[in-house]
Amino acid sequence: MSIARILTAAGLFVLLSACANQIDAGVSQAEDTPGFLWGLWHGFVFPWAWIGSLFDPDIAVYAVPNKGGWYDFGFFLGITVLGGGSFFGSKKSRGD
C-alpha cells in the first residue's frame, strides 16, 4: 500500500471521527454508574444480550448513562478480545 493511500485513509478517518459526539446526558460520574469493568462485561455478553433484546424490549446491549470513554473502551475490549472477535478470524493452519 502506498504512502498516499495510507495518508488518505488516515485523513478520512480523522474527518469522520471529528463528527462523533456524545450527548452529555449519557455520561455520568456518579458512584453507581457503569465504568470500565461493567463495559468489559457488557461487551463480553453482547451477543447474548443482542439476541435477548430482539425478544424483550427491557434488555439493552449498552448501558446509558455510563462513565464515558472508559466504559466504551471496556465495551470494545469485551467484544473484540473476550468475545473472540479478533482471535477467531486470524487462525491459520499449522501445516503450512
Number of C-alpha atoms within 10 A of each C-alpha: 5 6 8 9 10 11 11 11 12 12 12 12 11 11 11 10 10 9 7 7 7 9 8 9 9 12 17 16 12 10 8 9 16 21 23 20 15 20 27 24 17 26 26 22 17 19 14 11 17 15 12 15 14 11 9 11 8 8 13 15 17 17 17 14 18 23 21 21 14 17 26 21 16 21 28 18 21 24 21 15 15 17 18 13 13 12 11 9 8 7 8 8 5 5 4 4
